[in-house]
Amino acid sequence: KDHPLNPANDKTSLLEQMEFSKNQLSLIKLKQDDYLMTLANQVQHRQHTLDTALSSTGISNEMIKAHFINNTSAQGGPLYDLSTKATDKQKDIIDQLIELKELETALQSVPVKLPAKDYYISSLYGYRKDPMSKRRSMHKGIDMAGWIKTQIFAPANGTVKRAGKNGSYGNFIEIDHLNGFSTRYGHLHKIKVKKGQTISKNDVIGLMGSTGRSTSTHLHYEVMFNNKTINPLKIRKALENVL
């Protein structure tokens, strides 16, 4: 009968422990692989959602990220290189995560919300009959009609580029939102910001009015990307439920 302290028993026990540990490591690897696959699918789904939404506005993520990279040149810190420690699969997912994070950070500059709470759309973006001359014209924004002195707020963080009288716009504000986006506000009753002022999303920047070339109280609102106007309603429809 074998004794518990028999060296042969110790050897068998050690082999069993090694086999057990090997099986446990295999299970851990399988769980890690499963987690990485789930994470990769989630990242790809999110990326596809954003790409699809952006493409419907005529803007590509490459265009936005090009601006984002130019605006984040001041960077640094100690290097903790993952290249020698991560597997090829992990490196691929890390690269996808970095790309997604850059895009989502850049999209924080997009003026998705419309800049008033109480309004109705009195004129759409695009070709129309001019309200005064009655001639065919291009309307490069939307008109948001409401009560005199309705609060107008910033739809995204930014810096005031211009604030003051501007011809047919009347009392006028232009805001730079970084990453290629800017917004314009015309016919204001009152301007509540100054040129060079840094503003945050939802800050009140002015009051609705009818100054300049205007038939009645409303806000003329424009969104621009790369100095070209974009339909603000198209941006809101495409992005308000994905950001």
trRosetta pair geometry for C-beta under 8 A, 3 or more apart (Angstrom, degrees):
i j d omega theta_ij theta_ji phi_ij phi_ji
2 6 4.9 -86 -168 10 90 156
2 8 7.0 -100 -136 73 125 115
2 9 5.8 131 162 -57 131 118
3 6 4.6 129 61 -43 76 92
3 9 7.6 -131 85 0 51 139
4 9 6.4 -119 -160 100 34 164
5 9 7.5 129 118 55 4 126
5 10 7.7 14 -165 -46 43 110
6 9 4.5 88 71 1 92 106
6 10 7.3 -162 95 -8 50 83
7 10 5.4 -51 -150 33 40 115
7 11 6.5 43 152 -22 69 101
8 11 5.7 -53 -154 32 33 113
8 12 6.6 33 150 -17 65 104
9 12 5.6 -53 -149 37 34 111
9 13 6.2 36 153 -21 67 107
10 13 5.7 -55 -147 37 30 113
10 14 6.3 32 153 -21 64 106
11 14 5.8 -54 -149 34 30 112
11 15 6.5 30 153 -18 63 105
12 15 5.8 -55 -151 35 32 111
12 16 6.4 33 151 -20 65 106
13 16 5.6 -54 -150 35 32 113
13 17 6.4 32 152 -20 65 105
14 17 5.7 -53 -149 35 32 112
14 18 6.4 33 152 -19 65 105
15 18 5.6 -53 -148 36 32 112
15 19 6.3 32 153 -19 65 105
16 19 5.7 -55 -148 37 31 110
16 20 6.2 34 152 -21 65 106
17 20 5.5 -52 -146 36 31 114
17 21 6.3 32 154 -19 65 105
18 21 5.7 -53 -147 36 31 111
18 22 6.3 35 152 -22 63 105
19 22 5.6 -52 -149 34 32 115
19 23 6.5 32 152 -19 64 104
20 23 5.8 -56 -152 35 30 110
20 24 6.4 30 151 -19 65 106
21 24 5.6 -53 -148 36 33 113
21 25 6.4 34 153 -19 65 105
22 25 5.8 -54 -150 35 30 111
22 26 6.5 33 151 -21 63 105
23 26 5.6 -53 -152 33 33 114
23 27 6.5 35 150 -19 65 103
24 27 5.6 -52 -151 34 34 112
24 28 6.4 36 150 -20 65 104
25 28 5.5 -50 -147 35 34 114
25 29 6.4 36 153 -20 65 104
26 29 5.7 -53 -149 35 31 111
26 30 6.4 33 151 -20 64 105
27 30 5.6 -54 -150 35 32 112
27 31 6.4 31 153 -17 65 105
28 31 5.7 -56 -150 37 31 110
28 32 6.3 33 151 -20 66 106
29 32 5.5 -52 -146 36 33 113
29 33 6.2 34 154 -19 66 105
30 33 5.7 -53 -147 37 30 111
30 34 6.3 32 152 -20 64 107
31 34 5.6 -54 -147 37 31 113
31 35 6.2 33 153 -21 65 105
32 35 5.6 -54 -147 36 31 111
32 36 6.2 30 154 -19 65 106
33 36 5.7 -53 -145 37 30 111
33 37 6.3 32 154 -20 64 105
33 89 7.9 9 -124 122 77 164
34 37 5.8 -54 -148 35 30 112
34 38 6.4 31 152 -18 64 106
35 38 5.7 -55 -149 37 31 111
35 39 6.2 30 153 -18 66 108
36 39 5.6 -53 -144 39 31 112
36 40 6.1 35 155 -22 65 106
36 89 6.0 62 155 141 151 119
36 90 6.8 -85 -123 -87 135 67
36 93 6.0 -123 -160 -42 92 158
37 40 5.7 -52 -145 35 29 113
37 41 6.4 31 154 -19 63 106
38 41 5.8 -56 -151 35 29 111
38 42 6.4 28 152 -18 64 107
39 42 5.7 -56 -149 36 32 111
39 43 6.3 31 155 -18 66 106
39 93 6.0 55 107 -159 116 136
40 43 5.8 -54 -147 37 30 111
40 44 6.2 26 156 -16 65 109
40 92 7.6 21 -114 110 122 106
40 93 5.3 -92 -83 -103 89 105
40 96 6.9 79 -133 56 72 160
41 44 5.9 -57 -144 40 28 109
41 45 6.2 31 156 -21 64 108
42 45 5.8 -54 -146 35 29 111
42 46 6.4 27 156 -16 64 107
43 46 5.9 -57 -149 38 29 109
43 47 6.2 29 154 -19 65 109
43 93 6.9 149 12 -152 157 79
43 96 4.8 91 140 133 145 122
43 97 6.0 -83 -115 -79 139 65
43 100 5.6 -129 -157 -32 92 154
44 47 5.6 -53 -144 38 31 113
44 48 6.2 33 156 -21 64 106
44 96 7.2 -37 -65 -167 71 144
45 48 5.8 -55 -148 36 29 111
45 49 6.4 33 152 -23 63 105
46 49 5.6 -51 -150 32 32 114
46 50 6.6 25 155 -13 65 106
46 100 6.1 59 99 -148 119 135
47 50 6.0 -59 -150 40 30 106
47 51 6.1 30 154 -20 66 110
47 96 7.2 -85 -44 -170 146 98
47 99 7.4 28 -110 108 129 110
47 100 5.5 -96 -76 -96 95 103
47 103 7.5 98 -123 44 78 157
48 51 5.7 -55 -142 38 30 112
48 52 6.1 31 159 -20 65 108
49 52 6.0 -58 -150 36 25 109
49 53 6.4 22 155 -16 62 109
49 242 5.5 -175 149 -141 111 128
50 53 5.8 -56 -145 38 31 110
50 54 6.1 28 158 -17 66 109
50 61 6.6 69 125 -82 108 128
50 100 7.9 142 20 -141 148 81
50 103 6.1 111 133 138 156 134
50 104 7.4 -105 -94 -78 155 75
50 107 7.1 -106 -148 -59 123 156
50 242 6.3 169 -90 149 62 133
51 54 5.9 -59 -146 39 26 109
51 55 6.2 28 157 -23 64 109
51 60 8.0 11 -145 -150 78 66
51 61 5.9 -64 -100 -18 75 125
52 55 5.9 -54 -145 32 27 111
52 56 6.9 29 156 -22 60 104
53 56 6.1 -59 -161 28 31 111
53 57 7.4 18 148 -10 62 105
53 238 4.6 132 -172 168 79 89
53 239 5.4 112 161 -85 129 65
53 242 5.0 -130 -55 33 161 158
54 57 5.9 -66 -162 37 40 105
54 59 5.1 -87 -175 86 92 85
54 60 6.4 104 130 -125 124 21
54 61 5.7 126 57 -56 169 74
54 64 7.4 -98 -138 -12 142 134
54 238 7.2 127 -76 152 23 134
54 239 7.7 54 -76 -79 59 108
55 58 7.6 54 -173 -72 37 19
55 59 7.7 -123 -87 64 26 46
55 60 6.8 36 -91 -96 73 65
56 234 7.1 -154 133 179 87 98
56 237 7.9 -96 124 99 132 99
56 238 4.7 -180 80 -111 117 124
57 230 6.3 36 179 -170 101 133
57 231 7.9 -146 -142 56 80 85
57 234 5.4 140 -116 130 76 106
57 235 5.4 59 -120 -92 136 66
57 238 5.0 -124 -48 30 101 165
57 239 7.4 -7 -40 -30 139 109
58 230 6.9 -164 56 -124 117 108
59 63 5.8 -117 -166 66 77 133
59 64 6.5 65 160 -46 116 103
59 225 5.9 -44 -94 139 127 167
59 230 7.4 -14 -42 -105 114 152
60 63 4.9 103 61 -1 80 100
60 64 7.4 -153 97 0 47 85
61 64 5.6 -56 -150 41 42 110
61 65 5.8 37 155 -18 74 110
61 103 5.2 -13 -156 -123 120 124
62 65 5.9 -57 -139 42 28 106
62 66 6.3 39 157 -30 62 103
63 66 5.9 -50 -153 24 27 115
63 67 7.3 23 151 -11 58 101
63 180 6.9 -10 149 -15 94 174
63 225 7.8 69 134 160 131 121
63 226 7.1 -65 -178 -43 123 133
64 67 6.0 -59 -163 36 37 108
64 68 6.3 36 145 -23 70 109
64 103 6.8 79 93 -138 124 73
64 106 4.8 129 152 136 105 138
64 107 6.9 30 170 -72 155 69
64 179 5.7 28 -161 174 77 115
64 180 6.7 -120 -114 32 57 130
65 68 5.0 -50 -142 36 41 118
65 69 6.2 45 158 -23 70 99
65 99 8.0 -15 -115 -156 154 74
65 102 5.7 59 -129 131 107 117
65 103 6.0 -46 -73 -88 108 72
65 106 5.9 -131 -90 -24 53 163
66 69 6.1 -50 -149 32 28 109
66 70 6.8 25 152 -14 59 108
67 70 5.8 -62 -154 39 33 111
67 71 6.2 21 155 -13 69 113
67 106 6.9 119 77 -148 94 121
67 178 7.2 146 150 161 117 66
67 179 4.1 122 108 -148 128 51
67 180 4.4 -120 -67 -27 159 97
68 71 5.9 -66 -149 42 29 105
68 72 6.3 5 160 -4 67 116
68 102 5.9 136 118 177 148 91
68 103 7.9 -148 -2 -97 164 33
68 105 6.7 111 -149 93 134 98
68 106 3.7 -75 -73 -90 134 117
68 179 5.3 17 -68 -110 72 109
69 72 6.2 -72 -141 46 28 97
69 73 7.7 65 156 -68 59 73
69 102 7.7 18 -66 -166 80 133
70 73 6.7 -12 -166 -41 35 107
71 178 5.6 81 -128 -164 163 111
71 179 6.4 -82 4 -67 148 67
72 75 6.2 35 157 -47 85 118
81 84 6.4 54 114 9 107 94
81 85 8.0 137 110 5 66 100
82 85 5.5 -83 -156 54 56 101
82 86 4.8 31 158 -16 99 120
82 90 7.9 -116 158 126 121 115
82 91 7.3 167 115 -100 106 79
82 94 6.5 -162 96 -136 151 173
83 86 7.0 -58 -123 37 16 97
83 91 7.1 53 -121 -109 57 125
86 90 3.9 -128 -172 95 105 124
86 91 5.0 138 108 -59 124 76
86 94 6.6 -17 -168 -14 171 141
87 90 4.6 95 52 8 76 103
87 91 7.0 -135 96 -7 40 86
88 91 5.6 -51 -148 33 32 114
88 92 6.5 37 153 -23 64 102
89 92 5.8 -51 -153 30 32 113
89 93 6.7 25 153 -13 64 106
90 93 5.8 -58 -149 39 34 108
90 94 6.2 37 152 -22 68 106
91 94 5.6 -54 -146 36 31 113
91 95 6.3 33 155 -20 65 105
92 95 5.8 -56 -153 34 29 112
92 96 6.5 27 151 -17 64 106
93 96 5.5 -53 -148 37 35 112
93 97 6.2 38 152 -21 67 104
94 97 5.7 -54 -148 36 31 113
94 98 6.4 33 153 -20 65 104
95 98 5.8 -52 -148 34 31 112
95 99 6.4 31 153 -18 64 107
96 99 5.7 -55 -149 37 31 112
96 100 6.3 29 154 -17 66 108
97 100 5.8 -56 -145 39 30 110
97 101 6.1 31 156 -21 65 107
98 101 5.8 -55 -146 36 28 111
98 102 6.4 30 155 -20 63 106
99 102 5.9 -55 -151 33 29 112
99 103 6.6 26 153 -16 63 107
100 103 5.8 -57 -151 37 32 110
100 104 6.2 26 156 -14 68 108
101 104 5.9 -57 -143 40 30 107
101 105 6.1 31 157 -20 65 108
102 105 5.8 -56 -146 37 27 111
102 106 6.3 27 155 -18 63 108
103 106 5.7 -57 -149 37 30 111
103 107 6.3 30 154 -22 65 108
104 107 5.6 -52 -144 34 32 114
104 108 7.4 53 151 -37 58 88
104 243 8.0 159 -146 -131 80 79
105 108 6.0 -37 -168 3 37 115
106 109 6.3 -50 179 21 49 110
106 179 4.9 143 -162 -128 89 150
107 110 5.1 -23 -165 -2 63 121
107 239 7.4 -160 -169 -153 119 133
107 243 5.9 -143 139 -113 123 120
108 156 7.2 145 151 -154 56 111
108 157 7.3 10 141 25 99 114
108 243 7.9 160 -91 -168 48 122
109 156 5.8 100 -165 158 35 142
109 157 7.0 -74 -111 62 64 87
109 158 7.5 98 -149 -79 85 90
109 177 4.5 139 -177 144 88 96
109 178 4.6 -110 -122 74 145 89
109 179 4.3 139 59 34 153 121
109 181 5.3 158 135 38 100 127
110 156 6.4 168 82 -79 27 155
110 177 7.4 127 -85 131 13 144
110 179 7.9 -60 -56 88 67 129
110 181 5.9 178 -109 -73 46 163
110 235 6.8 -159 176 -173 110 122
110 239 6.3 -58 122 142 147 169
110 243 7.1 -142 63 -84 124 163
111 115 7.9 -19 -174 -56 119 100
111 155 3.8 80 -157 91 90 125
111 156 4.5 -117 -87 0 65 116
111 177 5.9 -146 -43 -56 97 165
111 181 6.1 174 -3 165 92 131
111 183 5.1 65 -42 -60 172 130
111 223 5.6 -155 70 -118 121 113
111 232 7.5 -46 108 -131 107 99
111 235 7.2 48 84 123 68 151
112 155 6.6 -171 50 168 42 116
112 156 7.4 92 11 -61 69 111
112 235 6.1 -138 -119 140 56 98
112 236 5.7 118 -180 -107 67 59
112 239 4.8 -115 -116 97 121 116
112 240 5.3 155 166 -84 120 70
112 243 6.0 -167 -41 45 162 145
113 155 4.3 -170 67 -141 83 95
113 156 7.7 156 32 -47 93 73
113 201 7.9 97 30 -163 132 107
113 236 7.1 84 -111 -112 20 105
113 240 7.4 101 -80 -111 58 106
114 119 7.5 -121 134 58 130 139
114 144 6.7 148 175 -92 123 147
114 155 6.9 -22 -113 -94 5 129
114 221 7.1 90 -152 116 84 169
114 232 6.5 96 -100 149 86 127
114 236 6.3 -11 -41 -80 89 148
115 144 7.8 176 61 34 77 162
115 152 5.1 36 138 -167 112 79
115 153 5.5 -166 -163 63 78 54
115 154 6.9 -4 -124 -106 112 11
115 155 5.1 -91 -74 -46 84 96
115 183 7.4 130 -44 162 137 150
115 185 6.9 -73 82 -96 160 121
115 205 7.7 -39 -170 35 132 117
115 219 7.1 -120 79 142 108 159
115 221 6.2 176 29 -120 114 137
116 119 4.6 75 99 -27 128 131
116 144 5.6 153 36 139 134 144
116 146 6.3 -144 157 -12 148 156
116 150 5.7 45 -152 138 126 120
116 151 7.0 155 -128 87 78 57
116 152 5.6 -39 -76 -106 94 63
116 153 7.3 145 -84 19 42 79
116 208 6.8 41 -107 -58 144 125
116 219 6.3 160 -30 15 138 149
117 150 7.9 -151 51 -175 71 107
117 151 7.4 18 18 67 100 98
118 146 5.2 114 112 -144 80 131
118 147 6.7 -5 115 16 127 101
118 150 5.6 -133 71 -137 100 125
119 144 4.1 6 179 175 148 99
119 145 6.2 136 -161 67 81 38
119 146 4.2 -69 -99 -55 69 117
119 150 6.8 133 -69 145 89 162
119 208 7.9 172 -93 -88 109 156
119 219 7.3 -52 -119 27 144 111
120 144 7.5 154 71 -157 23 59
120 145 5.6 -26 62 62 76 94
120 146 7.3 141 12 -73 62 71
121 124 6.5 47 161 -78 124 69
121 142 5.9 -44 -140 178 103 120
121 143 7.0 109 -164 77 57 61
121 144 6.3 -36 -99 -102 54 61
121 145 7.6 107 -155 15 6 85
121 233 7.6 25 -106 -76 151 132
122 143 4.6 -63 67 106 92 112
122 144 7.2 146 12 -123 89 10
122 145 3.9 66 -32 -22 130 122
122 218 5.7 -88 35 -112 139 146
123 128 6.4 33 -163 -123 107 173
123 131 7.5 -85 -81 -48 145 121
123 139 6.0 -125 147 -157 116 163
123 142 6.6 174 89 -160 65 53
123 143 3.8 45 39 24 98 119
124 128 7.3 152 61 -68 76 127
124 139 7.1 114 93 83 46 138
124 142 6.0 -20 -139 -119 35 92
124 233 7.3 -45 -143 6 90 146
125 139 6.0 -148 -138 101 34 94
125 140 7.2 13 -144 -170 87 18
125 141 6.3 -80 -99 164 90 11
125 142 5.3 -54 -46 -65 84 82
125 229 7.6 -168 -150 146 120 118
125 231 4.1 -178 73 -119 157 84
125 232 6.8 155 -49 20 135 74
125 233 6.7 -160 7 19 118 103
125 234 7.8 -81 54 -9 147 103
126 138 7.2 -70 -178 -148 29 68
126 139 6.2 2 54 55 31 91
126 231 7.2 5 -45 -93 93 115
127 136 6.6 -8 -167 -168 104 93
127 137 7.3 157 -149 84 59 35
127 138 5.9 -39 -92 -101 60 61
127 139 7.4 158 -104 14 8 82
128 136 7.9 159 87 -149 27 52
128 137 6.2 -31 69 67 71 82
128 138 7.9 112 23 -124 74 18
128 139 5.0 16 17 -16 123 123
129 134 5.6 -3 174 -157 107 52
129 135 7.1 160 -153 78 66 15
129 136 6.6 -45 -101 -91 57 45
129 137 7.3 85 -153 21 17 88
130 133 4.4 17 87 48 135 90
130 134 6.2 -77 67 -26 79 12
130 135 5.1 8 20 53 119 68
130 136 7.6 19 -14 83 88 3
130 137 4.3 66 -61 -1 98 138
131 134 7.9 4 -173 -72 10 54
131 215 5.3 -98 140 -26 137 139
132 213 7.0 -87 -13 -176 152 102
132 215 7.1 -169 -68 -66 88 105
133 137 7.5 99 59 -43 118 129
139 142 7.7 80 139 -92 118 35
139 143 7.8 -65 -170 -23 135 97
140 222 5.7 16 122 -116 90 122
140 229 4.3 -174 -172 -40 97 174
141 184 7.0 -108 -81 74 142 103
141 186 7.7 147 48 17 160 116
141 220 5.3 97 80 175 140 78
141 221 5.1 175 178 83 123 39
141 222 3.6 -86 -85 -75 116 72
141 223 7.6 125 -122 5 84 59
141 229 6.8 -104 -67 -152 64 133
141 232 6.9 30 -157 -11 71 119
142 220 7.8 169 84 -151 33 50
142 221 5.6 -21 60 62 79 95
142 231 7.6 72 -47 -158 108 68
142 232 5.4 -104 7 44 121 117
142 233 6.3 95 -63 -30 151 102
143 218 4.8 24 -178 153 97 143
143 219 7.1 157 -156 77 51 45
143 220 5.7 -25 -99 -97 74 64
143 221 7.7 156 -98 16 24 79
144 208 7.8 -103 98 -114 95 129
144 218 6.0 156 76 -169 40 86
144 219 4.5 -13 59 57 99 99
144 221 5.9 25 -3 -4 115 125
145 216 7.0 24 -133 101 115 108
145 217 6.7 98 -154 98 75 70
145 218 4.1 -44 -94 -100 64 104
145 219 8.0 -161 -73 21 26 64
146 150 4.2 7 112 -24 133 162
146 208 5.4 48 67 98 106 174
146 217 6.7 -90 74 128 48 108
146 218 7.0 114 17 -113 63 54
146 219 7.5 4 22 -4 107 98
147 150 5.1 119 63 -54 74 100
147 208 7.2 105 82 74 46 131
147 217 6.8 -6 -178 125 16 151
148 189 6.1 96 -167 -74 82 149
148 207 7.8 41 166 152 57 108
148 208 6.6 -146 -139 96 28 88
148 209 6.4 48 -143 -111 80 56
148 210 7.5 -57 -104 -10 95 101
148 217 4.9 -104 -74 -113 70 148
149 189 5.6 -70 -79 65 60 159
149 190 7.5 24 -117 15 79 112
149 207 4.5 -15 -140 -177 54 128
149 208 6.5 -61 11 54 5 74
149 209 7.4 46 -63 -74 48 78
150 207 6.7 137 61 -162 35 68
150 208 4.0 10 50 16 91 130
150 217 8.0 115 6 161 107 119
150 219 7.8 -101 78 -31 115 115
151 204 5.1 -61 -163 -126 111 115
151 207 6.4 -41 -99 -106 42 69
151 208 7.8 -37 10 -10 10 90
152 185 6.1 118 160 -152 150 145
152 188 6.9 -93 20 -114 150 107
152 204 7.0 101 70 -156 46 68
152 205 5.7 -64 103 62 92 84
152 206 4.6 -12 56 70 121 80
152 207 6.5 -169 7 -92 94 15
152 208 6.0 128 -47 -56 106 73
152 219 5.9 140 -100 -104 129 147
153 202 5.2 0 167 -154 138 37
153 203 6.1 157 -154 78 86 31
153 204 5.2 -53 -94 -93 82 48
153 205 6.3 126 -133 4 29 85
154 157 7.4 72 137 -95 134 21
154 158 6.5 -157 -162 33 129 104
154 175 6.3 155 -127 -127 104 172
154 183 8.0 150 -144 57 69 142
154 199 4.9 152 -45 130 161 128
154 200 6.9 144 71 94 138 30
154 201 5.8 -126 103 -122 98 33
154 202 6.6 -52 62 8 78 16
154 203 4.9 18 15 51 117 85
154 205 5.4 94 -52 -35 84 124
155 183 6.6 118 34 -61 113 165
155 201 6.8 -20 149 -137 22 86
156 177 4.8 47 93 -138 123 131
156 181 7.3 16 67 111 152 140
156 183 7.9 137 35 -16 98 132
156 201 5.3 -15 -129 -92 26 99
157 177 6.8 114 82 -143 53 79
157 178 7.9 -5 97 15 93 116
157 199 6.9 -180 -149 97 50 60
157 200 5.5 -18 -105 -131 84 48
157 201 5.4 -53 -48 -34 64 82
158 175 4.3 88 106 167 144 105
158 176 5.5 170 -169 83 107 44
158 177 4.1 -61 -86 -92 120 57
158 178 6.9 -158 -113 -5 75 79
158 182 7.7 125 -150 -122 145 61
158 183 7.7 -179 8 24 171 101
158 198 7.8 -167 107 -149 32 56
158 199 5.9 -7 65 60 69 93
159 175 6.9 153 73 -158 31 71
159 176 5.1 -17 60 59 86 99
159 196 6.9 -20 -179 -154 104 29
159 197 7.1 166 -155 83 62 38
159 198 5.4 -31 -101 -100 80 61
159 199 7.2 158 -99 17 27 78
160 163 5.3 -1 175 -37 129 119
160 173 6.6 -64 -139 -160 101 98
160 174 7.4 108 -165 78 59 52
160 175 5.8 -43 -102 -102 49 74
160 176 7.9 154 -122 17 2 79
160 193 4.9 -179 -77 137 149 124
160 194 6.4 137 81 91 153 33
160 195 5.5 -132 116 -118 106 31
160 196 6.3 -31 70 27 92 23
160 197 4.6 26 16 49 124 84
160 198 8.0 -121 3 -64 80 20
160 199 6.5 75 -42 -13 90 117
160 205 7.7 163 -92 -143 113 119
161 174 4.5 -54 66 102 108 100
161 175 6.4 167 5 -113 90 16
161 176 4.8 95 -54 -27 115 99
161 182 6.8 -7 -2 -144 146 128
161 195 7.1 -17 144 -139 18 83
162 166 7.0 68 142 -70 134 137
162 172 6.7 -8 118 114 111 101
162 173 6.8 170 91 -152 68 34
162 174 4.2 36 40 33 98 107
162 195 6.1 0 -122 -102 28 105
163 172 7.4 -166 -136 95 33 58
163 173 5.1 13 -106 -111 78 78
163 174 7.7 -137 -58 29 55 62
163 191 5.3 141 -175 -180 101 142
163 193 5.6 -140 -102 92 152 81
163 194 5.8 -144 62 -138 149 25
163 195 5.1 -151 26 -53 97 70
163 197 7.9 14 -16 19 150 114
164 171 7.5 -93 173 -142 20 62
164 172 6.7 -17 73 57 41 83
164 191 7.1 -75 -76 6 32 170
164 195 7.6 -21 -20 -42 106 113
165 170 6.9 -65 -137 179 73 33
165 171 6.2 -44 -92 -92 59 50
165 172 6.8 82 -154 15 17 96
165 211 7.9 -100 -119 149 86 135
165 212 8.0 166 -153 -74 78 98
166 169 4.3 -4 86 56 101 123
166 170 7.4 -3 54 60 68 21
166 171 8.0 78 19 -155 81 11
166 172 3.6 -40 24 26 123 153
166 186 7.5 -98 71 -114 113 93
166 212 7.6 -10 74 -95 64 136
167 212 6.9 61 114 -136 43 111
167 213 7.9 -10 140 -12 74 109
168 186 7.9 8 114 -164 66 139
168 212 5.1 94 172 180 33 107
168 213 3.7 -12 -158 3 94 123
169 172 4.0 48 121 -85 130 125
169 184 7.5 -79 -133 168 142 115
169 186 3.7 -107 -156 -125 84 112
169 187 6.8 -111 -180 -38 51 58
169 212 5.1 -113 100 -118 19 167
169 213 7.8 -6 -45 28 21 89
169 220 6.8 -124 -134 66 77 133
170 186 6.0 105 44 -178 87 79
170 187 4.6 72 43 -104 137 42
170 188 6.7 -178 108 34 107 56
170 209 7.2 -137 133 93 146 113
170 210 7.6 178 -83 140 172 26
170 211 2.9 142 -169 110 132 87
170 212 2.4 -114 -41 -18 82 100
170 213 7.3 -152 -38 15 92 49
170 214 6.4 -27 -27 -13 141 121
171 186 7.8 138 76 -159 49 44
171 187 7.0 26 49 163 76 10
171 188 3.9 -93 97 66 110 90
171 189 7.0 -84 46 46 147 6
171 190 7.0 -42 154 -103 166 11
171 191 5.4 -148 178 -40 114 101
171 206 7.2 168 129 -154 118 139
171 209 6.5 41 41 53 125 139
171 211 4.7 66 1 60 88 151
171 212 7.2 -137 10 -25 49 106
172 184 7.1 -13 -168 -169 98 92
172 185 6.7 156 -154 83 50 61
172 186 5.4 -3 -106 -106 87 67
172 188 7.0 177 -68 12 25 109
172 191 7.9 -13 56 -83 26 128
172 212 7.6 67 -53 -53 99 147
173 184 7.2 166 88 -152 54 47
173 185 4.4 3 53 51 96 111
173 188 6.8 49 -9 -25 101 150
173 191 6.1 154 -62 -130 106 107
173 193 6.4 70 -128 56 132 116
173 205 5.8 145 160 150 173 124
173 206 5.9 -160 -17 -27 139 138
174 182 6.2 18 180 170 93 118
174 183 7.2 175 -150 88 52 45
174 184 5.0 -12 -102 -102 81 79
174 185 7.7 -166 -72 20 39 72
175 182 6.2 173 87 -158 50 71
175 183 5.0 -2 53 54 100 90
175 184 7.9 -168 20 -74 69 36
175 185 7.9 37 -7 -7 102 107
175 199 6.9 -63 -131 47 128 129
175 205 7.4 -70 -59 -123 132 163
176 181 8.0 125 -167 92 48 56
176 182 5.1 -30 -106 -103 50 102
177 181 4.2 -38 68 95 116 103
177 182 6.0 -179 11 -92 84 38
177 183 6.7 55 -28 -8 120 95
178 181 7.0 4 70 46 40 87
180 225 5.1 43 137 -159 106 74
180 226 5.1 -13 -160 -54 115 67
181 223 7.1 -25 -158 -170 94 90
181 224 7.0 143 -155 82 46 57
181 225 5.6 -18 -94 -97 65 78
182 223 7.8 156 84 -158 44 47
182 224 4.7 -15 63 62 88 107
183 221 7.1 -16 -172 -167 103 83
183 222 6.6 158 -159 85 54 59
183 223 5.5 -20 -104 -103 81 61
183 224 7.2 -175 -82 18 31 79
184 220 7.7 -25 116 114 95 89
184 221 7.2 156 83 -155 61 38
184 222 4.0 4 50 52 105 109
184 224 7.1 51 -13 -15 104 113
185 188 6.1 49 134 -54 105 116
185 205 7.0 134 23 101 164 126
185 206 6.2 156 126 40 145 141
185 219 6.2 -35 -154 -164 87 106
185 220 7.3 137 -163 76 35 62
185 221 6.1 2 -105 -105 66 70
186 212 6.2 -67 179 51 102 157
186 214 8.0 177 133 -68 100 117
186 219 7.1 130 62 -168 55 55
186 220 3.7 -16 58 59 112 112
186 221 7.8 -147 23 -61 78 35
186 222 7.9 48 -10 -6 107 102
187 208 7.7 13 107 -163 94 62
187 209 5.7 -157 147 82 70 74
187 210 5.7 -6 -178 -125 111 26
187 211 5.3 166 -151 52 49 62
187 212 5.3 -109 -91 45 67 111
187 214 4.5 95 -123 -70 129 146
187 218 6.3 26 93 77 151 65
187 219 6.4 -166 65 -118 104 35
187 220 5.5 97 3 3 112 97
188 191 5.7 90 106 -68 147 71
188 206 4.3 -38 -146 164 140 140
188 207 6.3 105 -170 66 88 50
188 208 6.9 -86 -128 -117 58 22
188 209 5.1 63 161 25 26 110
188 211 6.5 -27 63 31 43 119
188 219 7.3 35 -82 -114 69 86
189 206 7.5 149 51 167 65 92
189 207 4.5 -54 61 100 108 100
189 208 6.1 32 -4 96 107 31
189 209 2.7 152 -59 -70 67 117
189 210 7.4 25 -77 10 83 56
189 211 6.9 155 -94 -21 35 106
189 217 7.9 2 -56 -131 113 99
190 206 6.0 -180 92 -157 56 75
190 207 4.4 29 44 33 94 111
190 209 7.0 119 -9 -42 54 133
191 205 7.5 -27 -155 155 64 72
191 206 5.0 -29 -114 -104 44 110
192 204 5.9 1 77 121 155 89
192 205 5.7 178 61 -179 94 25
192 206 5.3 -171 11 -82 87 44
192 207 7.2 86 -30 -21 113 81
193 197 4.9 -144 -172 62 95 145
193 199 6.3 -33 -120 -66 143 133
193 203 7.8 83 -79 127 123 123
193 205 4.8 -28 -14 -146 126 82
193 206 7.2 -75 9 -50 91 83
194 197 4.8 103 61 -33 72 120
199 203 4.5 -131 -167 55 101 148
199 205 6.5 16 -137 -86 163 108
200 203 5.1 107 59 -33 68 113
208 217 6.0 76 139 179 104 96
208 218 6.8 -46 -168 -158 112 12
208 219 5.2 -82 -116 -51 95 96
209 214 8.0 115 117 73 69 167
209 217 6.3 -78 -165 -129 22 81
210 214 4.4 -159 -165 109 70 134
210 215 7.7 -90 -154 79 116 25
210 216 5.8 -73 -112 172 135 19
210 217 4.7 -79 -50 -82 108 50
210 218 7.0 64 -95 20 79 62
211 214 6.6 60 64 16 21 134
214 217 7.9 65 153 -86 132 20
214 218 6.7 -170 -155 45 118 91
214 220 7.7 -133 -95 -29 107 113
221 232 6.0 -5 117 -25 110 164
222 229 5.6 -67 -162 -124 106 111
222 232 7.4 -155 -148 -44 20 115
223 229 6.8 103 74 -155 52 66
223 230 5.1 -56 98 63 102 90
223 231 7.7 -6 51 97 113 13
223 232 4.6 131 -6 -86 122 84
223 235 6.1 -73 103 4 168 152
224 227 6.0 8 172 -127 125 20
224 228 6.3 148 -155 68 81 26
224 229 5.5 -49 -96 -91 76 49
224 230 6.9 148 -114 8 23 84
225 228 6.2 -34 69 61 63 80
225 230 5.4 27 8 -23 107 130
230 234 6.7 -110 164 65 90 117
230 235 6.1 77 124 -47 122 116
231 234 3.9 71 85 2 111 112
231 235 7.0 174 92 -11 61 80
232 235 5.7 -54 -152 35 37 111
232 236 6.4 36 153 -18 68 106
233 236 5.6 -52 -146 38 35 112
233 237 6.2 35 156 -19 67 107
234 237 5.9 -54 -145 38 29 110
234 238 6.2 23 158 -16 64 113
235 238 6.0 -62 -144 40 26 107
235 239 5.9 -22 175 19 65 119
236 239 6.9 -83 -132 52 17 82
236 240 5.1 22 -174 -39 64 120
237 240 7.1 -19 -96 12 11 107
238 242 7.8 -45 146 21 58 124
239 242 5.7 -85 -147 51 49 99
239 243 5.2 25 170 -14 94 117
240 243 7.0 -58 -128 37 20 98
